[in-house]
Amino acid sequence: MPDFYTTRELAALLRVKERKVYDLAASGEIPVRRVTGKLLFPRDAIGRWLDTNAPSAPPAATPSPSESERPLIAVGGHDPLLEWALRESGSGIAGFLDGAVDGLKRAEADQCIVAGLHIPEDGGWNVATVEAKFARKPWVLIEWARRRRGLILRPGLLRRPKDLKDVRGLRFQARQAASGSELVLDRLLAAEKMTRADLHTIAAVERSEMDLAMSLAQGSADVGLGIEAAARQFQLDFVPLIEERFDLLVWRKAYFDPPFQKLLAVSRSDRFLARANALGGYDVSASGAVHMNGA
């Protein structure tokens, strides 16, 4: 994620026409740099500017406490790269990553500043679900990473499945109902004209990508649906099935506050890219792209 907004990106963030951004820059009302004839807007300076300015909008009503405050918590789907970045950044943002569906509910209830999502939709990920709930609210959906998801196999499994149809008869490790992984599983089963009844699901569920991989490494089940990064951590065989997009739903005010900016700074660093490569199964080339900007 670059240190500067383009004119188009800033217009989308402020929800104004690009012409308005040019007018603000020409009048000196907004921080701007001119590089080889292009206007670039430094993110940190824009954040400070937004703390004290608003672009041609009527005065807002005094916000209620629930509108002006959120706990400094990241919720939603579990992601090893996000978990690492929260620690590495020193942002002070706590992680409670207990499922994408759980994250949506907590965001609606004003219980977090960011929620990690990987909700499968027709032709994409997350956007339609978020727009239905947050299009008229001050939340922004930005891309974190794309992840390879597929079948993780226990060590020594004699029959290696090639796809979901091949897992019949094998002990299947599931996640909790509030996880995005279970939503993806339902989509993949439907595409194969299968149902949950076709899976030999064990009783115990696991609540994170790493816990699922650990269960398989210990032989508690034969196969499960997880991400490549978790399989590689436990040196388990992995059969890729799909690439999913993991996004962050961010409360707009928190986006410009120091804790989240520290997290973003890490996501723009070389060590972030190195960590993604080391974990495996990630594509972070579009990290930071805005996919939805609420009211």
C-alpha positions as CSV (number, residue, x, y, z in Angstrom):
1,M,0.0,0.0,0.0
2,P,1.7,3.3,-1.1
3,D,2.3,6.3,1.1
4,F,0.3,8.5,-1.1
5,Y,-3.3,8.7,-2.5
6,T,-3.9,9.4,-6.1
7,T,-6.6,12.0,-7.0
8,R,-9.1,9.2,-7.8
9,E,-8.3,7.3,-4.5
10,L,-8.7,10.4,-2.4
11,A,-12.0,11.4,-4.2
12,A,-13.3,7.9,-3.4
13,L,-12.3,8.2,0.2
14,L,-13.9,11.6,0.6
15,R,-16.9,10.7,-1.5
16,V,-16.5,13.7,-3.7
17,K,-15.9,14.3,-7.4
18,E,-12.3,14.3,-8.6
19,R,-12.9,17.9,-9.7
20,K,-13.4,18.8,-6.0
21,V,-10.1,17.3,-5.1
22,Y,-8.4,19.4,-7.8
23,D,-10.1,22.5,-6.4
24,L,-9.0,21.8,-2.9
25,A,-5.4,21.2,-4.0
26,A,-5.4,24.4,-6.2
27,S,-6.6,26.5,-3.3
28,G,-4.0,25.1,-0.9
29,E,-6.7,23.7,1.4
30,I,-5.4,20.2,1.4
31,P,-1.9,18.6,1.7
32,V,-0.6,17.8,-1.7
33,R,2.7,17.0,-3.5
34,R,3.3,17.6,-7.2
35,V,5.6,14.9,-8.8
36,T,6.2,15.0,-12.6
37,G,3.0,16.8,-13.2
38,K,0.9,14.5,-11.0
39,L,-0.9,15.3,-7.8
40,L,-0.1,13.0,-4.9
41,F,-1.6,13.3,-1.4
42,P,0.4,12.0,1.5
43,R,-1.6,9.6,3.6
44,D,-0.4,10.7,7.0
45,A,-1.0,14.4,6.2
46,I,-4.4,13.7,4.8
47,G,-5.3,11.8,8.0
48,R,-4.3,14.8,10.1
49,W,-6.2,17.1,7.8
50,L,-9.4,15.0,8.1
51,D,-9.2,15.3,11.9
52,T,-10.0,19.1,11.6
53,N,-11.6,19.5,8.2
54,A,-14.5,18.2,6.1
55,P,-14.9,18.7,2.3
56,S,-17.9,20.9,1.7
57,A,-20.3,19.0,3.8
58,P,-23.1,20.3,6.1
59,P,-22.2,20.4,9.8
60,A,-22.7,16.9,11.4
61,A,-24.7,16.3,14.5
62,T,-22.8,15.6,17.6
63,P,-22.1,11.9,17.5
64,S,-23.3,9.6,20.2
65,P,-20.7,7.6,22.1
66,S,-21.4,4.6,20.0
67,E,-20.7,6.6,16.9
68,S,-17.5,8.2,18.1
69,E,-15.9,5.2,20.0
70,R,-15.0,1.6,19.2
71,P,-12.9,-0.9,21.2
72,L,-9.4,-1.2,19.8
73,I,-10.1,-4.8,18.6
74,A,-9.7,-6.7,15.3
75,V,-12.3,-9.4,14.9
76,G,-13.5,-11.7,12.1
77,G,-11.8,-14.5,10.2
78,H,-8.6,-16.0,11.4
79,D,-5.6,-15.1,9.2
80,P,-2.0,-15.9,10.2
81,L,-0.6,-13.0,8.3
82,L,-2.9,-10.5,10.0
83,E,-2.2,-12.1,13.4
84,W,1.5,-11.6,12.8
85,A,1.0,-8.0,11.6
86,L,-1.0,-7.1,14.7
87,R,1.9,-8.2,16.8
88,E,4.7,-6.9,14.6
89,S,3.2,-3.4,14.3
90,G,3.0,-2.7,18.0
91,S,-0.4,-1.0,17.2
92,G,-2.1,-2.0,20.4
93,I,-5.0,-3.5,18.4
94,A,-6.1,-6.7,20.1
95,G,-7.1,-9.7,18.0
96,F,-10.3,-11.7,18.6
97,L,-10.3,-13.7,15.3
98,D,-13.2,-16.1,15.8
99,G,-14.8,-16.3,12.3
100,A,-15.9,-13.9,9.5
101,V,-19.6,-14.2,10.4
102,D,-18.9,-13.5,14.0
103,G,-16.8,-10.5,12.8
104,L,-19.7,-9.1,10.8
105,K,-22.0,-9.3,13.8
106,R,-19.5,-7.6,16.1
107,A,-18.9,-4.8,13.6
108,E,-22.7,-4.2,13.4
109,A,-22.8,-4.0,17.2
110,D,-19.9,-1.4,17.3
111,Q,-17.6,-3.9,19.1
112,C,-14.5,-3.4,17.0
113,I,-12.6,-1.1,14.7
114,V,-11.8,-3.7,12.0
115,A,-13.2,-7.1,10.9
116,G,-11.5,-9.6,8.7
117,L,-13.8,-11.1,6.1
118,H,-13.7,-13.8,3.4
119,I,-17.4,-14.2,2.6
120,P,-18.0,-16.0,-0.7
121,E,-20.5,-14.4,-3.1
122,D,-21.6,-14.9,-6.7
123,G,-18.6,-13.7,-8.7
124,G,-16.6,-12.3,-5.9
125,W,-15.9,-11.8,-2.2
126,N,-17.4,-9.7,0.7
127,V,-18.6,-6.6,-1.2
128,A,-22.3,-7.4,-1.6
129,T,-22.5,-8.7,2.0
130,V,-20.8,-5.6,3.3
131,E,-22.9,-3.2,1.2
132,A,-26.1,-4.7,2.4
133,K,-25.1,-3.9,6.0
134,F,-22.7,-1.0,5.9
135,A,-23.2,1.0,2.7
136,R,-24.9,3.8,4.7
137,K,-22.3,3.7,7.5
138,P,-18.8,5.1,7.8
139,W,-16.9,1.8,7.1
140,V,-14.4,1.1,4.4
141,L,-13.6,-2.4,2.9
142,I,-10.0,-2.8,1.9
143,E,-8.1,-5.8,0.6
144,W,-5.7,-7.5,2.9
145,A,-4.6,-10.5,0.8
146,R,-5.6,-13.3,-1.5
147,R,-5.2,-16.8,-0.1
148,R,-5.1,-20.3,-1.5
149,R,-7.6,-22.6,0.2
150,G,-7.9,-26.3,-0.3
151,L,-7.8,-29.7,1.3
152,I,-5.2,-30.2,4.1
153,L,-4.3,-33.9,4.6
154,R,-3.1,-35.7,7.7
155,P,0.4,-37.3,7.5
156,G,0.5,-40.8,6.1
157,L,-2.9,-40.7,4.5
158,L,-2.8,-43.6,2.0
159,R,-5.6,-42.4,-0.3
160,R,-4.8,-38.8,-1.5
161,P,-8.0,-37.0,-2.5
162,K,-7.9,-34.8,-5.6
163,D,-11.1,-32.9,-4.9
164,L,-14.0,-32.8,-2.5
165,K,-15.7,-35.8,-4.2
166,D,-12.7,-37.9,-3.2
167,V,-13.1,-37.1,0.6
168,R,-16.1,-39.4,0.9
169,G,-15.3,-42.0,3.6
170,L,-12.5,-39.9,5.1
171,R,-12.8,-38.3,8.5
172,F,-13.4,-34.6,7.9
173,Q,-12.4,-31.8,10.2
174,A,-14.8,-28.9,10.3
175,R,-14.6,-25.3,11.6
176,Q,-17.1,-23.4,13.8
177,A,-20.4,-22.4,12.2
178,A,-19.4,-18.6,12.4
179,S,-16.3,-19.1,10.3
180,G,-16.0,-18.0,6.7
181,S,-14.3,-21.3,6.0
182,E,-17.7,-23.1,6.5
183,L,-19.4,-20.7,4.1
184,V,-16.7,-21.5,1.5
185,L,-17.2,-25.2,2.1
186,D,-20.9,-24.9,1.5
187,R,-20.2,-23.2,-1.9
188,L,-17.7,-25.8,-2.9
189,L,-20.0,-28.7,-1.9
190,A,-22.8,-27.1,-4.0
191,A,-20.6,-26.8,-7.0
192,E,-19.8,-30.5,-6.7
193,K,-23.6,-31.3,-6.2
194,M,-22.7,-32.6,-2.7
195,T,-24.2,-31.9,0.7
196,R,-22.9,-32.1,4.3
197,A,-24.3,-35.6,4.4
198,D,-21.6,-36.6,2.0
199,L,-18.9,-35.8,4.5
200,H,-17.9,-38.0,7.4
201,T,-17.5,-35.0,9.7
202,I,-16.0,-35.7,13.2
203,A,-17.7,-34.2,16.2
204,A,-15.0,-31.8,17.4
205,V,-14.7,-28.5,15.6
206,E,-11.6,-26.2,15.4
207,R,-11.8,-22.4,15.7
208,S,-8.8,-21.2,13.7
209,E,-6.8,-22.1,10.5
210,M,-3.8,-23.2,12.7
211,D,-6.0,-25.2,15.0
212,L,-7.5,-27.1,12.1
213,A,-4.0,-27.9,10.7
214,M,-2.8,-29.0,14.1
215,S,-5.7,-31.4,14.5
216,L,-4.8,-33.0,11.2
217,A,-1.1,-33.1,12.1
218,Q,-2.1,-35.0,15.2
219,G,-4.2,-37.4,13.2
220,S,-7.5,-36.4,14.8
221,A,-9.0,-36.3,11.3
222,D,-7.9,-37.3,7.8
223,V,-8.8,-34.1,5.8
224,G,-10.1,-30.6,6.3
225,L,-10.6,-27.4,4.4
226,G,-8.0,-24.8,5.2
227,I,-5.4,-22.4,3.8
228,E,-2.1,-23.3,2.4
229,A,-0.2,-21.2,5.0
230,A,-1.5,-23.3,7.8
231,A,-0.7,-26.6,6.0
232,R,2.8,-25.4,5.4
233,Q,3.3,-24.5,9.1
234,F,2.8,-28.2,9.9
235,Q,4.4,-29.6,6.8
236,L,1.1,-31.2,5.7
237,D,0.1,-32.1,2.1
238,F,-2.2,-29.5,0.5
239,V,-4.6,-29.8,-2.5
240,P,-5.5,-26.3,-3.7
241,L,-9.2,-25.8,-4.6
242,I,-9.8,-22.0,-4.7
243,E,-8.3,-18.6,-4.2
244,E,-10.2,-16.4,-1.8
245,R,-9.9,-12.7,-1.0
246,F,-9.5,-11.7,2.6
247,D,-10.6,-8.1,3.2
248,L,-10.6,-5.8,6.2
249,L,-13.7,-3.9,7.1
250,V,-12.4,-0.8,8.8
251,W,-14.3,1.9,10.7
252,R,-13.3,5.0,8.8
253,K,-12.3,7.2,11.8
254,A,-10.0,4.4,13.1
255,Y,-8.4,4.1,9.6
256,F,-6.7,7.5,10.2
257,D,-5.9,7.0,13.9
258,P,-2.3,6.0,14.9
259,P,-3.0,2.3,15.9
260,F,-4.4,1.4,12.5
261,Q,-1.9,3.5,10.7
262,K,0.9,1.5,12.4
263,L,-0.8,-1.7,11.1
264,L,-0.9,-0.2,7.6
265,A,2.8,0.8,7.8
266,V,3.7,-2.8,8.5
267,S,1.6,-4.0,5.5
268,R,3.6,-1.7,3.3
269,S,6.9,-2.9,4.5
270,D,9.4,-5.4,3.0
271,R,9.1,-7.6,6.1
272,F,5.4,-8.0,5.4
273,L,6.1,-9.2,1.9
274,A,8.8,-11.5,3.3
275,R,6.4,-12.9,5.9
276,A,3.7,-13.5,3.3
277,N,6.2,-15.4,1.1
278,A,7.5,-17.4,4.0
279,L,4.0,-18.4,5.1
280,G,3.0,-19.4,1.6
281,G,-0.2,-19.3,-0.3
282,Y,-0.6,-15.5,-0.2
283,D,-0.8,-12.9,-2.9
284,V,-0.5,-9.4,-1.4
285,S,0.0,-7.5,-4.6
286,A,-3.3,-5.6,-4.3
287,S,-3.2,-5.1,-0.5
288,G,-4.8,-1.8,0.4
289,A,-7.2,-1.7,-2.6
290,V,-10.6,-0.1,-1.6
291,H,-13.5,-2.4,-2.5
292,M,-16.3,-0.5,-0.7
293,N,-16.6,2.9,0.9
294,G,-19.7,3.5,3.1
295,A,-21.5,6.8,3.6
